[in-house]
C-alpha cells in the first residue's frame, strides 16, 4: 500500500552513498519524497528503520531493458510484471524499455503499446525508448511528438537486416537532425551491417557453427567501424548520440577523442561484458553467452573496468534480454539462429558491487554513479531519480555489504529458466527497496502491488554534465 503524503519514515544509522562520498547520516522520507531532516521533530516521525551496518543507495536506474521483446523468432520472458519484479529485487527502481515501431505504424504507437503493457503490471517506474524501423517522412515528423510525450531517446539499429531493424546511414543522419531539432538523443546499436553479415557468412562457410564462432564473426572491428560512422554523423548533424553496450577499447578511445573535440556523444557498457569473457563461449552450454556485440577477451575486459573506474565509461546497464532456454537452443547447432541476449536486470546491482567494489576495481562513488546517478542525468530523470537529496523521489536501496551468498537461478527472481551464474560467490545482498517512499522489497518478499509503477515522462538537459 502506498504511503500517504504525510507519512514519515526515518532510515537511521546507515551509511549513505552519494556520488561525492559516503556519509554516516540518517535519511528521512515524507510521503513519496526525501525530506530535510531538520523540518521534522522526532514526534512527527511515524516509522523508524534501523539501517545499522547497511549501505544506503539511491534506487538503481537501468536504461537498457527489453520487456516483451520480439526478436529472432521468440519473445522475451520478462513482461512488465515479471521483468519489473526481478528489477525490484535487484535494487532497480526505474527502467527504460525499448519499443519497436511496427512497420508502417505511427511512431507514437511505440509509447501507447508500452502503456498498455505496463497497465496493472509494472511494479516500478518505467520509461520508453521508441525504436524506429520505418524511417519514412511521416515517422520523421513524429519525432517531435514522441519527444514531447516524454520519450526523447530514440534507438536505431545499424545491423539486423533480416530482422527488419537495419536503418541505413543516410536515414540515421535524417533522424539525428530531427532529434537535434526536437531536443532528443539518438541511441545506436553499433555494429557495421556489411561487416557483420560478411563475418557470419565467412564463419558458416568454414564450418564454424559453435557459439565461439559468433564472437569470431563479429570482432571489435565490426563495432569500431559503426562507432566511426556514428561519430561522423553526430559531428555533421550537431546532434546528441548515445552508443549502447560498448565492448571495444578502441571504440572507447574514438568516443573519448570525439568528446574532447566537442562532439556530443556518450556511451555505456553492460554488466555481462565486465563479468564474462569469450572463454564462456567455448563451454558446452556456450549459447547462454551469445549476445551482440559479443563477449571479448580478458585484456579488453580489464580496460572496460578501468574506464568505468575513471568515468570514461560513465554508466553500466543490464541490456536484459531474457529468452527461454528453449529459444536459446535454436542456436545449439548454428550460432546465427540463437536469439542474442542475457538476462541480467536483477543481478546487475549486486554483481557490480561484489565484482567491482568488493574486488577493488571501482570505488563506491564510481559504483553509485554508474548504476544510479549518471543514467538518471543522461536520460532526463535527474534530480528526481538517482539521487538521495531532499526533494528527490524516495527510491532507496538498503544493502548489507558483508553478507555472502551464491548467485544462481534459484536464488534470483528472474523468469528465465536458466542462468549465466553457476553458484557465483557474491558479497553484498539487498535487504530493502523503497520506490517513491513505499517499501516494495523486504528481504525475500515483494510487498509492492503490480501496476503501482508510473510512466517516466522525461526531458533531456540542454547540456550533459555527469
C-alpha positions as semicolon CSV with decimal commas, in nm:
position;residue;x (nm);y (nm);z (nm)
1;X;0,000;0,000;0,000
2;X;0,140;0,341;-0,094
3;X;0,235;0,584;0,181
4;X;0,007;0,881;0,237
5;X;0,154;1,222;0,159
6;X;0,235;1,299;0,524
7;X;0,368;0,959;0,634
8;X;0,729;0,985;0,752
9;X;0,994;0,714;0,769
10;X;1,334;0,763;0,929
11;X;1,610;0,536;0,798
12;X;1,859;0,553;1,081
13;X;2,219;0,452;1,139
14;X;2,329;0,355;0,787
15;X;2,599;0,486;0,556
16;X;2,451;0,694;0,273
17;X;2,634;0,655;-0,059
18;X;2,633;0,956;-0,289
19;X;2,849;1,035;-0,591
20;X;3,051;1,281;-0,382
21;X;3,119;1,038;-0,097
22;X;2,991;0,810;0,178
23;X;2,825;0,970;0,481
24;X;2,713;0,834;0,816
25;X;2,377;1,004;0,834
26;X;2,006;0,942;0,866
27;X;1,759;0,969;0,580
28;X;1,403;1,093;0,613
29;X;1,116;1,001;0,381
30;X;0,796;1,202;0,376
31;X;0,532;1,057;0,151
32;X;0,698;0,986;-0,185
33;X;0,995;1,218;-0,144
34;X;1,313;1,255;0,055
35;X;1,271;1,532;0,311
36;X;1,501;1,764;0,505
37;X;1,574;1,621;0,849
38;X;1,555;1,947;1,045
39;X;1,197;2,015;0,938
40;X;1,055;1,716;1,124
41;X;1,077;1,681;1,501
42;X;1,100;1,331;1,642
43;X;0,736;1,314;1,744
44;X;0,630;1,362;1,380
45;X;0,818;1,053;1,260
46;X;0,582;0,759;1,215
47;X;0,827;0,477;1,143
48;X;1,196;0,415;1,218
49;X;1,406;0,169;1,016
50;X;1,732;0,055;1,172
51;X;1,994;0,055;0,897
52;X;2,294;-0,005;1,123
53;X;2,571;-0,178;0,930
54;X;2,396;-0,123;0,595
55;X;2,480;0,089;0,293
56;X;2,204;0,318;0,164
57;X;2,194;0,384;-0,211
58;X;1,964;0,573;-0,446
59;X;1,750;0,326;-0,639
60;X;1,928;0,190;-0,943
61;X;1,830;0,323;-1,286
62;X;1,851;0,069;-1,569
63;X;1,803;0,245;-1,902
64;X;1,854;-0,065;-2,118
65;X;1,599;-0,345;-2,082
66;X;1,392;-0,544;-2,331
67;X;1,048;-0,635;-2,193
68;X;0,805;-0,833;-2,411
69;X;1,076;-0,817;-2,676
70;X;1,002;-0,990;-3,007
71;X;1,331;-1,094;-3,165
72;X;1,469;-1,382;-3,374
73;X;1,151;-1,593;-3,369
74;X;1,086;-1,562;-2,997
75;X;0,961;-1,327;-2,724
76;X;1,149;-1,239;-2,406
77;X;1,008;-1,399;-2,091
78;X;1,021;-1,073;-1,895
79;X;0,699;-0,876;-1,924
80;X;0,601;-0,567;-1,727
81;X;0,532;-0,766;-1,413
82;X;0,797;-1,039;-1,418
83;X;1,061;-0,801;-1,552
84;X;0,996;-0,521;-1,305
85;X;0,966;-0,774;-1,021
86;X;1,314;-0,906;-1,100
87;X;1,438;-0,548;-1,134
88;X;1,298;-0,452;-0,793
89;X;1,464;-0,749;-0,622
90;X;1,785;-0,623;-0,783
91;X;1,754;-0,272;-0,640
92;X;1,628;-0,117;-0,965
93;X;1,353;0,140;-0,914
94;X;1,344;0,286;-1,268
95;X;1,376;0,111;-1,604
96;X;1,360;0,234;-1,961
97;X;1,236;-0,022;-2,213
98;X;1,267;-0,040;-2,591
99;X;0,955;-0,034;-2,807
100;X;0,992;-0,131;-3,172
101;X;0,787;0,056;-3,429
102;X;0,572;-0,181;-3,632
103;X;0,648;-0,119;-3,998
104;X;0,400;0,136;-4,131
105;X;0,262;0,226;-3,787
106;X;0,280;0,574;-3,634
107;X;0,583;0,619;-3,409
108;X;0,363;0,737;-3,120
109;X;0,221;0,385;-3,101
110;X;0,552;0,269;-2,954
111;X;0,462;0,462;-2,637
112;X;0,095;0,366;-2,642
113;X;0,189;-0,003;-2,673
114;X;0,408;0,009;-2,364
115;X;0,149;0,199;-2,161
116;X;-0,093;-0,082;-2,240
117;X;0,163;-0,350;-2,148
118;X;0,252;-0,178;-1,820
119;X;-0,104;-0,109;-1,702
120;X;-0,179;-0,316;-1,394
121;X;0,161;-0,489;-1,414
122;X;0,457;-0,255;-1,363
123;X;0,592;-0,269;-1,009
124;X;0,843;0,015;-1,054
125;X;0,857;0,333;-1,262
126;X;0,928;0,287;-1,630
127;X;1,001;0,479;-1,947
128;X;1,022;0,415;-2,321
129;X;1,285;0,436;-2,593
130;X;1,095;0,427;-2,925
131;X;1,280;0,222;-3,187
132;X;1,247;0,341;-3,546
133;X;1,216;0,061;-3,803
134;X;1,042;0,261;-4,078
135;X;1,224;0,594;-4,135
136;X;0,954;0,739;-4,359
137;X;0,884;1,113;-4,386
138;X;0,581;1,070;-4,159
139;X;0,797;0,896;-3,897
140;X;1,048;1,181;-3,907
141;X;0,767;1,432;-3,847
142;X;0,655;1,234;-3,542
143;X;0,991;1,257;-3,368
144;X;0,892;1,589;-3,211
145;X;0,566;1,429;-3,091
146;X;0,733;1,142;-2,906
147;X;0,990;1,378;-2,753
148;X;0,707;1,595;-2,621
149;X;0,531;1,280;-2,492
150;X;0,830;1,227;-2,262
151;X;1,026;0,970;-2,462
152;X;1,311;1,181;-2,606
153;X;1,559;0,897;-2,662
154;X;1,510;0,705;-2,987
155;X;1,705;0,395;-3,081
156;X;1,812;0,273;-3,423
157;X;1,997;-0,040;-3,525
158;X;2,295;-0,030;-3,759
159;X;2,253;-0,403;-3,830
160;X;1,993;-0,688;-3,820
161;X;1,872;-0,652;-4,177
162;X;1,688;-0,988;-4,170
163;X;1,500;-0,890;-3,854
164;X;1,376;-0,571;-4,023
165;X;1,568;-0,343;-3,785
166;X;1,852;-0,208;-4,001
167;X;1,846;0,168;-4,066
168;X;2,068;0,295;-4,348
169;X;2,329;0,561;-4,272
170;X;2,155;0,830;-4,476
171;X;1,836;0,774;-4,275
172;X;2,031;0,780;-3,948
173;X;2,153;1,125;-4,045
174;X;1,798;1,249;-4,107
175;X;1,682;1,100;-3,775
176;X;1,974;1,262;-3,592
177;X;1,889;1,602;-3,744
178;X;1,522;1,569;-3,642
179;X;1,615;1,462;-3,289
180;X;1,858;1,751;-3,256
181;X;1,585;1,998;-3,350
182;X;1,339;1,834;-3,108
183;X;1,576;1,814;-2,809
184;X;1,621;1,438;-2,822
185;X;1,906;1,189;-2,836
186;X;1,981;0,909;-3,083
187;X;2,072;0,569;-2,938
188;X;2,267;0,342;-3,170
189;X;2,328;-0,032;-3,175
190;X;2,681;-0,009;-3,312
191;X;2,765;-0,297;-3,545
192;X;2,850;-0,237;-3,909
193;X;2,594;-0,440;-4,103
194;X;2,804;-0,521;-4,408
195;X;3,093;-0,641;-4,194
196;X;2,866;-0,838;-3,960
197;X;2,685;-1,016;-4,242
198;X;3,013;-1,094;-4,419
199;X;3,163;-1,229;-4,097
200;X;2,867;-1,455;-4,027
201;X;2,881;-1,594;-4,383
202;X;3,256;-1,645;-4,350
203;X;3,230;-1,849;-4,031
204;X;2,940;-2,060;-4,156
205;X;3,114;-2,129;-4,488
206;X;3,418;-2,251;-4,294
207;X;3,200;-2,488;-4,091
208;X;3,210;-2,271;-3,778
209;X;2,872;-2,321;-3,613
210;X;2,954;-2,306;-3,240
211;X;2,890;-2,014;-3,001
212;X;3,256;-1,915;-3,020
213;X;3,215;-1,854;-3,393
214;X;2,951;-1,593;-3,309
215;X;3,228;-1,387;-3,148
216;X;3,468;-1,463;-3,433
217;X;3,210;-1,346;-3,686
218;X;3,186;-1,002;-3,524
219;X;3,527;-0,895;-3,391
220;X;3,580;-0,549;-3,240
221;X;3,649;-0,406;-3,587
222;X;3,278;-0,451;-3,667
223;X;3,189;-0,239;-3,366
224;X;3,462;0,015;-3,431
225;X;3,350;0,076;-3,789
226;X;2,998;0,153;-3,670
227;X;3,126;0,384;-3,396
228;X;3,332;0,573;-3,654
229;X;3,019;0,620;-3,865
230;X;2,817;0,730;-3,560
231;X;3,076;0,992;-3,468
232;X;3,080;1,127;-3,824
233;X;2,700;1,153;-3,832
234;X;2,688;1,324;-3,492
235;X;2,956;1,571;-3,591
236;X;2,773;1,664;-3,912
237;X;2,426;1,696;-3,758
238;X;2,546;1,855;-3,431
239;X;2,309;1,613;-3,261
240;X;2,345;1,406;-2,945
241;X;2,423;1,035;-2,974
242;X;2,448;0,753;-2,725
243;X;2,637;0,433;-2,811
244;X;2,477;0,140;-2,632
245;X;2,655;-0,171;-2,493
246;X;3,013;-0,067;-2,572
247;X;3,266;-0,353;-2,562
248;X;3,561;-0,225;-2,766
249;X;3,854;-0,047;-2,606
250;X;3,944;0,107;-2,944
251;X;3,584;0,222;-2,979
252;X;3,610;0,385;-2,638
253;X;3,919;0,575;-2,748
254;X;3,732;0,706;-3,051
255;X;3,436;0,817;-2,839
256;X;3,662;0,981;-2,578
257;X;3,855;1,161;-2,851
258;X;3,536;1,282;-3,019
259;X;3,400;1,412;-2,688
260;X;3,724;1,604;-2,632
261;X;3,664;1,766;-2,971
262;X;3,316;1,878;-2,869
263;X;3,109;1,600;-3,027
264;X;2,800;1,535;-2,812
265;X;2,844;1,156;-2,788
266;X;2,809;0,928;-2,484
267;X;2,823;0,560;-2,402
268;X;2,770;0,274;-2,158
269;X;2,885;-0,082;-2,113
270;X;2,683;-0,374;-1,975
271;X;2,729;-0,599;-1,677
272;X;2,800;-0,915;-1,872
273;X;3,096;-0,758;-2,052
274;X;3,252;-0,686;-1,711
275;X;3,177;-1,031;-1,565
276;X;3,242;-1,272;-1,852
277;X;3,482;-1,317;-2,143
278;X;3,469;-1,504;-2,472
279;X;3,608;-1,810;-2,290
280;X;3,250;-1,883;-2,179
281;X;3,154;-1,938;-2,543
282;X;3,377;-2,246;-2,551
283;X;3,162;-2,420;-2,290
284;X;2,913;-2,692;-2,376
285;X;2,636;-2,450;-2,274
286;X;2,804;-2,157;-2,451
287;X;2,477;-2,046;-2,614
288;X;2,395;-1,884;-2,278
289;X;2,653;-1,615;-2,351
290;X;2,558;-1,533;-2,710
291;X;2,487;-1,161;-2,721
292;X;2,568;-0,873;-2,955
293;X;2,820;-0,725;-2,959
294;X;2,987;-1,048;-2,847
295;X;3,187;-1,103;-2,530
296;X;3,552;-1,001;-2,569
297;X;3,881;-1,127;-2,425
298;X;4,016;-1,073;-2,073
299;X;4,255;-0,793;-2,176
300;X;3,970;-0,593;-2,329
301;X;3,756;-0,660;-2,021
302;X;4,027;-0,520;-1,794
303;X;4,026;-0,197;-1,995
304;X;3,646;-0,173;-1,962
305;X;3,673;-0,196;-1,583
306;X;3,940;0,073;-1,585
307;X;3,715;0,300;-1,794
308;X;3,421;0,250;-1,555
309;X;3,653;0,332;-1,267
310;X;3,780;0,659;-1,413
311;X;3,447;0,762;-1,569
312;X;3,534;0,732;-1,939
313;X;3,251;0,477;-1,944
314;X;3,008;0,670;-1,724
315;X;2,737;0,409;-1,672
316;X;2,660;0,036;-1,674
317;X;2,326;-0,118;-1,775
318;X;2,197;-0,474;-1,793
319;X;2,074;-0,499;-2,154
320;X;1,832;-0,750;-2,004
321;X;1,711;-0,976;-2,286
322;X;1,565;-1,283;-2,119
323;X;1,474;-1,552;-2,369
324;X;1,371;-1,903;-2,271
325;X;1,618;-2,191;-2,270
326;X;1,413;-2,350;-2,548
327;X;1,465;-2,037;-2,758
328;X;1,838;-2,018;-2,683
329;X;1,862;-2,377;-2,808
330;X;1,769;-2,253;-3,156
331;X;2,141;-2,178;-3,179
332;X;2,266;-2,511;-3,045
333;X;2,389;-2,623;-3,386
334;X;2,416;-2,282;-3,559
335;X;2,514;-1,972;-3,367
336;X;2,332;-1,737;-3,607
337;X;1,994;-1,882;-3,506
338;X;2,035;-1,813;-3,135
339;X;1,841;-1,511;-3,002
340;X;2,107;-1,272;-2,880
341;X;2,073;-1,173;-2,517
342;X;2,140;-1,242;-2,149
343;X;1,901;-1,197;-1,852
344;X;2,058;-0,952;-1,608
345;X;1,818;-0,688;-1,476
346;X;1,824;-0,832;-1,124
347;X;2,189;-0,934;-1,095
348;X;2,341;-0,605;-1,221
349;X;2,349;-0,412;-0,892
350;X;2,479;-0,694;-0,672
351;X;2,725;-0,829;-0,929
352;X;2,882;-0,489;-0,986
353;X;2,905;-0,430;-0,612
354;X;3,064;-0,770;-0,549
355;X;3,292;-0,793;-0,854
356;X;3,361;-0,420;-0,871
357;X;3,360;-0,258;-0,527
358;X;3,447;-0,558;-0,308
359;X;3,711;-0,677;-0,556
360;X;3,869;-0,330;-0,555
361;X;3,813;-0,249;-0,923
362;X;3,590;0,054;-0,859
363;X;3,506;0,278;-0,563
364;X;3,165;0,309;-0,402
365;X;3,135;0,652;-0,560
366;X;3,210;0,517;-0,909
367;X;2,960;0,238;-0,847
368;X;2,672;0,465;-0,747
369;X;2,744;0,693;-1,042
370;X;2,741;0,401;-1,287
371;X;2,421;0,235;-1,166
372;X;2,212;0,530;-1,046
373;X;2,327;0,890;-1,078
374;X;2,467;0,909;-1,430
375;X;2,190;0,709;-1,604
376;X;1,941;0,947;-1,442
377;X;2,137;1,251;-1,562
378;X;2,193;1,136;-1,920
379;X;1,838;1,012;-1,975
380;X;1,640;1,303;-1,832
381;X;1,547;1,171;-1,486
382;X;1,778;1,379;-1,265
383;X;1,735;1,511;-0,996
384;X;1,410;1,325;-0,938
385;X;1,579;0,986;-0,975
386;X;1,927;0,854;-0,894
387;X;1,960;1,100;-0,608
388;X;1,923;1,097;-0,227
389;X;1,897;1,473;-0,171
390;X;1,581;1,639;-0,034
391;X;1,311;1,672;-0,298
392;X;1,411;1,360;-0,491
393;X;1,181;1,060;-0,518
394;X;1,239;0,831;-0,221
395;X;1,381;0,548;-0,432
396;X;1,616;0,381;-0,185
397;X;1,812;0,056;-0,159
398;X;1,946;-0,087;0,167
399;X;2,232;-0,331;0,113
400;X;2,419;-0,550;0,360
401;X;2,777;-0,502;0,235
402;X;2,919;-0,812;0,404
403;X;2,661;-1,087;0,352
404;X;2,796;-1,366;0,131
405;X;2,570;-1,583;-0,081
406;X;2,562;-1,781;-0,403
407;X;2,401;-1,627;-0,709
408;X;2,224;-1,879;-0,931
409;X;1,888;-1,938;-1,095
410;X;1,729;-2,048;-0,767
411;X;1,848;-1,751;-0,561
412;X;1,749;-1,495;-0,826
413;X;1,394;-1,394;-0,920
414;X;1,432;-1,351;-1,296
415;X;1,186;-1,552;-1,505
416;X;1,438;-1,714;-1,738
417;X;1,461;-2,089;-1,680
418;X;1,842;-2,072;-1,697
419;X;2,121;-1,853;-1,564
420;X;2,474;-1,749;-1,657
421;X;2,561;-1,780;-1,288
422;X;2,676;-2,122;-1,166
423;X;2,663;-2,062;-0,791
424;X;2,857;-1,738;-0,827
425;X;3,007;-1,641;-0,489
426;X;2,866;-1,295;-0,419
427;X;2,931;-1,045;-0,142
428;X;2,660;-0,788;-0,069
429;X;2,288;-0,853;-0,052
430;X;1,990;-0,623;-0,087
431;X;1,768;-0,611;0,221
432;X;1,504;-0,350;0,144
433;X;1,394;-0,148;-0,160
434;X;1,172;0,162;-0,148
435;X;1,005;0,310;-0,454
436;X;0,866;0,661;-0,412
437;X;0,863;0,609;-0,036
438;X;0,686;0,275;-0,047
439;X;0,857;-0,041;0,072
440;X;0,831;-0,282;-0,221
441;X;1,101;-0,540;-0,140
442;X;1,150;-0,664;0,216
443;X;1,414;-0,936;0,221
444;X;1,279;-1,224;0,012
445;X;0,928;-1,078;-0,001
446;X;0,777;-0,848;-0,260
447;X;0,527;-0,627;-0,077
448;X;0,450;-0,385;-0,362
449;X;0,143;-0,410;-0,580
450;X;0,155;-0,476;-0,956
451;X;0,057;-0,166;-1,150
452;X;0,195;0,084;-0,898
453;X;0,478;0,181;-1,137
454;X;0,437;0,512;-1,316
455;X;0,536;0,626;-1,666
456;X;0,854;0,833;-1,659
457;X;0,794;1,149;-1,860
458;X;1,147;1,257;-1,941
459;X;1,309;1,576;-2,072
460;X;1,676;1,583;-2,160
461;X;1,901;1,859;-2,024
462;X;2,039;2,107;-2,275
463;X;2,393;2,030;-2,163
464;X;2,501;1,698;-2,012
465;X;2,719;1,713;-1,702
466;X;2,799;1,394;-1,516
